[in-house]
């Protein structure tokens, strides 16, 4: 994983706020799926809520 994306996962898991942005194909959705998976593993699936601001974003985050 690219260093800055790994750092984004670490920041999210630390409980701090995170704003993830970037151009197409840089790994935003991949990083979010990793964050979601790690949070679900740590706290349980029912404790992690996932939302998306657009329909396209929600498709990229499936199956969450």
KOLMIBA-691042 format. One record per residue (C-alpha): residue number from 1; residue in one letter; x, y, z. Coordinates in Angstrom, 3 decimals, padded with zeros to 6 digits. Layout:
<pts>
   i aa       px       py       pz
 NUM  A        X        Y        Z
...
</pts>
This chain:
<pts>
   i aa       px       py       pz
   1  X  000.000  000.000  000.000
   2  X  001.237  003.514 -000.781
   3  X  002.690  005.193  002.308
   4  X  000.192  008.069  002.477
   5  X -002.748  005.672  002.151
   6  X -001.326  003.494  004.924
   7  X -001.008  006.642  007.019
   8  X -004.677  007.454  006.311
   9  X -005.699  004.034  007.669
  10  X -003.592  004.585  010.790
  11  X -005.117  008.043  011.369
  12  X -008.644  006.685  011.000
  13  X -007.973  003.812  013.392
  14  X -006.531  006.219  015.955
  15  X -009.940  007.916  016.201
  16  X -008.824  011.237  014.738
  17  X -010.765  012.991  011.985
  18  X -009.718  012.247  008.427
  19  X -010.451  013.927  005.093
  20  X -009.492  011.604  002.255
  21  X -009.270  013.183 -001.174
  22  X -007.465  012.653 -004.461
  23  X -007.852  012.107 -008.150
  24  X -009.359  009.117 -009.879
  25  X -007.476  005.883 -009.414
  26  X -005.282  006.854 -006.465
  27  X -006.879  004.356 -004.076
  28  X -009.485  006.297 -002.089
  29  X -012.151  003.576 -002.259
  30  X -009.583  000.868 -001.573
  31  X -008.367  002.799  001.463
  32  X -011.919  003.328  002.731
  33  X -012.667 -000.380  002.394
  34  X -009.539 -001.128  004.443
  35  X -010.567  001.404  007.094
  36  X -014.105  000.028  007.266
  37  X -012.862 -003.559  007.497
  38  X -010.384 -002.724  010.250
  39  X -013.001 -000.819  012.242
  40  X -015.490 -003.668  011.881
  41  X -012.882 -006.155  013.019
  42  X -012.052 -003.996  016.038
  43  X -015.596 -002.985  017.062
  44  X -017.934 -005.435  015.285
  45  X -019.915 -004.970  012.089
  46  X -022.996 -003.591  013.816
  47  X -020.959 -000.828  015.486
  48  X -019.669  000.661  012.210
  49  X -022.013  002.774  010.085
  50  X -021.066  003.553  006.490
  51  X -022.655  006.328  004.440
  52  X -021.865  007.896  001.076
  53  X -022.744  011.313 -000.280
  54  X -023.556  010.131 -003.816
  55  X -024.903  007.031 -005.507
  56  X -021.617  006.523 -007.314
  57  X -019.689  006.680 -004.046
  58  X -022.031  004.119 -002.505
  59  X -021.393  001.707 -005.388
  60  X -017.641  002.077 -004.895
  61  X -018.027  001.124 -001.224
  62  X -020.066 -002.042 -001.775
  63  X -020.632 -004.416 -000.031
  64  X -020.737 -002.143  003.045
</pts>
